[in-house]
Amino acid sequence: MYEDVWEMLRGAPSRTTLYALGAGGGLVALSVFDEQVEDRASRWGDRSAMRVAERFGNRTVAPAAAFALFAGSLLTRNERFQDAAFTSFEAILFAGALANALKFAVGRARPPQGDASDFRPFTPGFTSFPSGHSATAFAFLTPWLLYYPGLQTSALVVLAGGTAVSRLAYNVHWMTDVLAGSAIGFATAYFLTRRHQRSTGPVRLELGANAAALVFRF
């Protein structure tokens, strides 16, 4: 896993930085619509579908589910399933760490706390940007979409998008918060998935007479 961290940091000064700057500029431009979108989206909060989708980004539920899938995959001989499960779990950890760091550094007020232009960097409690639920949902589901491309897995995009929309519906984030969180989750998962798919082998569980070990070949 530490090699994945190093690869992400090493690649940061290159094209990744340009993409991030471009995305940041787009978010600044879109932020003028934050309050208009929030006013309309808050009318959707009572829909049961929103409650279901919201749970996929829960920072307790999603990591636990991803870890359970990873642990279960080690008991199988399906290497692609093992890789996808491990990548999903790892992406949640990485995307969550990045999102939480940005939350503290940016210090944006949530809708109930103030307006969309209220920023108080490094102030506890001001943690609207980016959306952690959105980042987690896209980090959780994107690897499965990339490891198992097809019409059925494409529905995962709708599910992750539903999580992002639910944060607007429940009046806890601005539109640009969920767009940023979704981008962080997707980009992190995409990077890790492509890196692992180019590697020499999967993560697997090796059982011996006196010991058991996890072998990571990334």
Buried (B, 14 or more C-beta within 10 A) or exposed (E): BEEBEEBBEEEEEEEBEEEBEEBEEBBEEBBEEBBEBBEEBBEBBEBEEBEEBBBBBBBEBBBEBBBEBBEEBBEEEEEEBBBBBBBBBBBBBBBBEBBBEBBEEBBBBBBEEBEBEEBBEEEEEBBBBBBBBBBBBBBBBBBBBBBEEEEEBEEBBEBBBBBBBBBBBBBBBBBBBBBBBBBBBBBBBBBBBEBBBEBEEBBBBEEEEEEEEEEBEB
